[in-house]
Amino acid sequence: MILTWKPNWYELDQPVIIGDIDYFYLDKGEKMFVNDLVSSEDKEVCGEIIQITHRELGELLGILTIGLSYKFFLKDGTFFQVDAEENPGQIEHPNNIKVNDWIFNVELNVYEETGLSSLERTKRTMKHERLRLEKERREKYKRLLNIDYL
Protein backbone atom coordinates (compact mmCIF):
# COMPACT_ATOMS: atom_id res chain seq x y z
CA MET A 1 0.00 0.00 0.00
CA ILE A 2 1.09 3.58 -0.68
CA LEU A 3 0.81 5.92 2.30
CA THR A 4 1.51 9.58 2.91
CA TRP A 5 4.27 10.54 5.35
CA LYS A 6 4.18 14.21 6.32
CA PRO A 7 6.24 15.50 9.26
CA ASN A 8 4.72 17.13 12.29
CA TRP A 9 8.29 17.80 13.51
CA TYR A 10 9.34 18.00 17.19
CA GLU A 11 10.40 14.30 17.16
CA LEU A 12 6.75 13.25 16.81
CA ASP A 13 7.18 11.38 13.53
CA GLN A 14 7.90 7.76 12.79
CA PRO A 15 11.19 7.01 11.05
CA VAL A 16 10.74 5.39 7.66
CA ILE A 17 13.72 3.56 6.19
CA ILE A 18 13.74 1.21 3.22
CA GLY A 19 14.03 -2.39 4.40
CA ASP A 20 12.80 -1.65 7.92
CA ILE A 21 10.42 -4.29 9.23
CA ASP A 22 8.65 -3.05 12.33
CA TYR A 23 5.40 -1.84 13.80
CA PHE A 24 4.05 1.28 12.13
CA TYR A 25 1.09 3.42 13.10
CA LEU A 26 -1.43 4.55 10.51
CA ASP A 27 -4.56 6.65 10.56
CA LYS A 28 -7.80 4.66 10.72
CA GLY A 29 -8.36 5.19 7.00
CA GLU A 30 -4.94 3.69 6.20
CA LYS A 31 -3.95 6.69 4.10
CA MET A 32 -1.08 8.12 6.12
CA PHE A 33 1.40 7.56 8.92
CA VAL A 34 0.25 9.24 12.13
CA ASN A 35 2.29 11.93 13.88
CA ASP A 36 1.82 11.54 17.59
CA LEU A 37 3.64 10.03 20.51
CA VAL A 38 0.83 7.75 21.65
CA SER A 39 -2.82 7.62 20.66
CA SER A 40 -5.86 5.41 20.90
CA GLU A 41 -6.97 6.72 17.50
CA ASP A 42 -4.33 5.06 15.31
CA LYS A 43 -3.92 1.57 13.89
CA GLU A 44 -0.84 -0.63 14.38
CA VAL A 45 0.45 -2.75 11.53
CA CYS A 46 3.58 -4.84 11.16
CA GLY A 47 5.17 -4.28 7.79
CA GLU A 48 8.20 -3.48 5.69
CA ILE A 49 9.11 -0.15 4.11
CA ILE A 50 9.61 -0.86 0.39
CA GLN A 51 10.02 2.57 -1.22
CA ILE A 52 10.04 6.27 -0.28
CA THR A 53 9.52 8.95 -2.91
CA HIS A 54 9.13 12.71 -3.08
CA ARG A 55 8.04 14.71 -6.12
CA GLU A 56 11.13 16.98 -5.97
CA LEU A 57 13.75 14.78 -4.30
CA GLY A 58 12.97 11.52 -6.09
CA GLU A 59 13.67 8.29 -4.24
CA LEU A 60 14.98 8.25 -0.69
CA LEU A 61 16.68 5.57 1.38
CA GLY A 62 15.11 6.83 4.58
CA ILE A 63 13.92 9.56 6.87
CA LEU A 64 15.45 9.48 10.34
CA THR A 65 13.39 11.37 12.91
CA ILE A 66 15.54 10.91 16.00
CA GLY A 67 16.57 14.13 17.70
CA LEU A 68 15.95 17.80 17.09
CA SER A 69 17.07 17.59 13.45
CA TYR A 70 15.63 15.11 10.98
CA LYS A 71 17.93 13.50 8.41
CA PHE A 72 16.69 12.76 4.90
CA PHE A 73 18.84 10.15 3.13
CA LEU A 74 18.73 10.35 -0.66
CA LYS A 75 19.07 7.39 -3.01
CA ASP A 76 22.61 8.50 -4.01
CA GLY A 77 23.78 8.02 -0.40
CA THR A 78 23.90 11.70 0.54
CA PHE A 79 21.71 13.23 3.21
CA PHE A 80 20.49 16.59 4.35
CA GLN A 81 19.44 17.73 7.77
CA VAL A 82 16.29 19.69 8.67
CA ASP A 83 15.45 21.53 11.87
CA ALA A 84 12.59 19.80 13.67
CA GLU A 85 12.23 22.07 16.69
CA GLU A 86 13.04 25.80 16.60
CA ASN A 87 12.44 26.41 12.88
CA PRO A 88 10.63 23.26 11.72
CA GLY A 89 11.20 22.51 8.07
CA GLN A 90 14.23 24.77 7.69
CA ILE A 91 17.05 22.95 5.93
CA GLU A 92 20.21 23.19 8.04
CA HIS A 93 22.86 21.32 6.07
CA PRO A 94 23.61 21.45 3.24
CA ASN A 95 21.58 24.59 2.70
CA ASN A 96 21.64 24.49 -1.11
CA ILE A 97 18.71 22.05 -1.22
CA LYS A 98 15.23 23.45 -1.80
CA VAL A 99 12.07 21.59 -0.84
CA ASN A 100 8.66 23.15 -1.49
CA ASP A 101 6.62 20.63 0.47
CA TRP A 102 7.31 17.88 2.97
CA ILE A 103 4.88 15.26 1.65
CA PHE A 104 6.38 11.85 0.91
CA ASN A 105 4.86 8.69 -0.55
CA VAL A 106 5.86 5.54 1.27
CA GLU A 107 5.19 2.04 0.00
CA LEU A 108 4.53 -0.26 2.93
CA ASN A 109 4.14 -4.01 2.58
CA VAL A 110 1.79 -4.91 5.44
CA TYR A 111 2.39 -8.34 6.96
CA GLU A 112 -0.09 -8.11 9.82
CA GLU A 113 -2.77 -5.84 11.22
CA THR A 114 -2.37 -6.32 14.97
CA GLY A 115 -5.66 -4.75 16.06
CA LEU A 116 -3.81 -2.54 18.54
CA SER A 117 -3.27 1.20 18.76
CA SER A 118 0.00 2.85 19.78
CA LEU A 119 -1.54 3.51 23.20
CA GLU A 120 -2.41 -0.16 23.67
CA ARG A 121 1.09 -1.22 22.52
CA THR A 122 2.68 1.20 25.00
CA LYS A 123 0.56 -0.12 27.86
CA ARG A 124 1.57 -3.70 27.01
CA THR A 125 5.29 -2.95 26.79
CA MET A 126 7.26 -2.54 29.99
CA LYS A 127 9.75 0.33 30.28
CA HIS A 128 12.88 -1.87 30.14
CA GLU A 129 11.54 -3.55 27.00
CA ARG A 130 10.82 -0.17 25.35
CA LEU A 131 14.41 0.90 26.09
CA ARG A 132 15.76 -2.35 24.63
CA LEU A 133 13.63 -1.95 21.51
CA GLU A 134 14.77 1.66 21.06
CA LYS A 135 18.42 0.57 21.25
CA GLU A 136 17.82 -2.27 18.77
CA ARG A 137 16.03 0.08 16.37
CA ARG A 138 18.91 2.55 16.45
CA GLU A 139 21.35 -0.21 15.52
CA LYS A 140 19.00 -1.43 12.79
CA TYR A 141 18.68 2.09 11.34
CA LYS A 142 22.46 2.49 11.23
CA ARG A 143 22.78 -0.84 9.42
CA LEU A 144 19.99 -0.10 6.92
CA LEU A 145 21.34 3.38 6.14
CA ASN A 146 24.96 2.22 6.18
CA ILE A 147 26.02 4.91 8.68
CA ASP A 148 28.14 4.82 11.83
CA TYR A 149 26.18 7.25 13.98
CA LEU A 150 22.66 8.65 14.36
DALINBEL-V299539 format. One record per residue. N is the residue number from 0. PHI is phi in whole degrees, -180 to 180 (999 if undefined). OMEGA is omega in whole degrees, 0 to 359 (none if undefined). D_LAST is the distance of its C-alpha to the last C-alpha in Angstrom with 2 decimals. Layout:
n: [N & N]
phi: [PHI & PHI]
omega: [OMEGA & OMEGA]
d_last: [D_LAST & D_LAST]
//
This chain:
n: [0 & 1 & 2 & 3 & 4 & 5 & 6 & 7 & 8 & 9 & 10 & 11 & 12 & 13 & 14 & 15 & 16 & 17 & 18 & 19 & 20 & 21 & 22 & 23 & 24 & 25 & 26 & 27 & 28 & 29 & 30 & 31 & 32 & 33 & 34 & 35 & 36 & 37 & 38 & 39 & 40 & 41 & 42 & 43 & 44 & 45 & 46 & 47 & 48 & 49 & 50 & 51 & 52 & 53 & 54 & 55 & 56 & 57 & 58 & 59 & 60 & 61 & 62 & 63 & 64 & 65 & 66 & 67 & 68 & 69 & 70 & 71 & 72 & 73 & 74 & 75 & 76 & 77 & 78 & 79 & 80 & 81 & 82 & 83 & 84 & 85 & 86 & 87 & 88 & 89 & 90 & 91 & 92 & 93 & 94 & 95 & 96 & 97 & 98 & 99 & 100 & 101 & 102 & 103 & 104 & 105 & 106 & 107 & 108 & 109 & 110 & 111 & 112 & 113 & 114 & 115 & 116 & 117 & 118 & 119 & 120 & 121 & 122 & 123 & 124 & 125 & 126 & 127 & 128 & 129 & 130 & 131 & 132 & 133 & 134 & 135 & 136 & 137 & 138 & 139 & 140 & 141 & 142 & 143 & 144 & 145 & 146 & 147 & 148 & 149]
phi: [999 & -101 & -121 & -94 & -119 & -132 & -70 & -106 & 66 & 58 & 61 & -99 & -103 & -78 & -67 & -130 & -138 & -57 & 92 & -74 & -112 & -166 & -84 & -130 & -118 & -116 & -69 & -60 & -83 & 57 & -110 & -151 & -73 & -85 & -121 & -162 & -71 & -150 & -151 & -93 & -100 & -108 & -131 & -89 & -131 & -103 & -163 & -123 & -75 & -101 & -154 & -131 & -134 & -140 & -63 & -101 & -89 & 80 & -84 & -121 & -86 & 178 & -127 & -100 & -113 & -92 & 98 & -85 & -128 & -87 & -116 & -110 & -98 & -83 & -59 & -79 & 95 & -83 & -143 & -133 & -116 & -129 & -63 & -117 & -130 & -74 & -129 & -53 & 91 & -83 & -73 & -94 & -155 & -71 & -90 & -91 & -90 & -118 & -132 & -86 & -145 & -112 & -104 & -119 & -102 & -124 & -88 & -121 & -91 & -83 & -95 & -157 & -100 & -79 & 83 & -103 & -107 & -65 & -64 & -64 & -63 & -62 & -64 & -83 & -108 & -71 & -57 & -64 & -72 & -61 & -65 & -62 & -63 & -62 & -64 & -63 & -64 & -59 & -65 & -64 & -62 & -61 & -65 & -66 & -92 & 56 & -126 & -96 & -143 & -106]
omega: [178 & 181 & 175 & 172 & 179 & 185 & 171 & 178 & 179 & 179 & 179 & 189 & 178 & 172 & 173 & 185 & 181 & 179 & 181 & 174 & 186 & 170 & 176 & 184 & 185 & 172 & 184 & 179 & 180 & 178 & 183 & 172 & 179 & 181 & 180 & 178 & 181 & 182 & 173 & 186 & 179 & 184 & 180 & 172 & 171 & 183 & 181 & 175 & 184 & 184 & 176 & 180 & 178 & 186 & 179 & 186 & 183 & 182 & 177 & 172 & 180 & 175 & 182 & 188 & 180 & 177 & 185 & 174 & 176 & 177 & 179 & 184 & 181 & 183 & 181 & 178 & 177 & 176 & 170 & 187 & 184 & 177 & 180 & 183 & 186 & 178 & 186 & 179 & 179 & 180 & 183 & 186 & 341 & 186 & 179 & 178 & 177 & 177 & 182 & 176 & 184 & 180 & 181 & 173 & 182 & 175 & 181 & 174 & 184 & 177 & 184 & 168 & 189 & 184 & 180 & 169 & 177 & 177 & 179 & 179 & 180 & 180 & 182 & 185 & 181 & 185 & 181 & 178 & 176 & 179 & 178 & 180 & 178 & 179 & 179 & 179 & 178 & 178 & 179 & 180 & 178 & 180 & 182 & 181 & 180 & 179 & 182 & 184 & 177 & none]
d_last: [28.19 & 26.78 & 25.11 & 24.07 & 20.57 & 20.91 & 18.51 & 19.95 & 17.06 & 16.52 & 13.79 & 16.75 & 15.75 & 14.87 & 12.05 & 14.07 & 13.14 & 16.10 & 17.19 & 15.65 & 18.54 & 18.37 & 20.21 & 20.15 & 22.24 & 24.75 & 27.56 & 30.94 & 32.07 & 29.20 & 28.59 & 25.14 & 21.98 & 22.53 & 20.64 & 21.29 & 20.04 & 23.04 & 26.27 & 29.44 & 29.86 & 27.25 & 27.52 & 25.27 & 25.13 & 23.59 & 22.73 & 20.77 & 19.14 & 21.35 & 20.97 & 19.48 & 21.71 & 22.44 & 25.88 & 24.81 & 21.56 & 22.80 & 20.66 & 16.90 & 14.62 & 12.49 & 11.55 & 8.30 & 9.77 & 7.65 & 8.85 & 11.67 & 10.58 & 10.12 & 9.01 & 11.92 & 11.95 & 15.62 & 17.78 & 18.36 & 14.81 & 14.20 & 12.09 & 12.95 & 11.67 & 13.95 & 14.97 & 15.04 & 17.16 & 19.79 & 20.54 & 19.11 & 19.06 & 19.37 & 17.52 & 16.03 & 15.14 & 16.97 & 19.77 & 22.16 & 20.92 & 23.14 & 22.59 & 25.64 & 24.37 & 21.23 & 22.83 & 21.36 & 23.22 & 21.53 & 23.57 & 23.21 & 25.35 & 26.44 & 27.47 & 28.63 & 29.45 & 29.18 & 31.39 & 29.05 & 27.34 & 24.01 & 26.28 & 28.16 & 25.09 & 23.83 & 27.35 & 27.53 & 24.31 & 24.64 & 22.13 & 21.34 & 20.80 & 18.41 & 16.30 & 16.57 & 15.66 & 12.50 & 11.44 & 12.73 & 11.03 & 7.46 & 9.04 & 10.84 & 8.25 & 6.92 & 10.70 & 11.80 & 9.86 & 10.65 & 7.58 & 7.15 & 3.80 & 0.00]
//
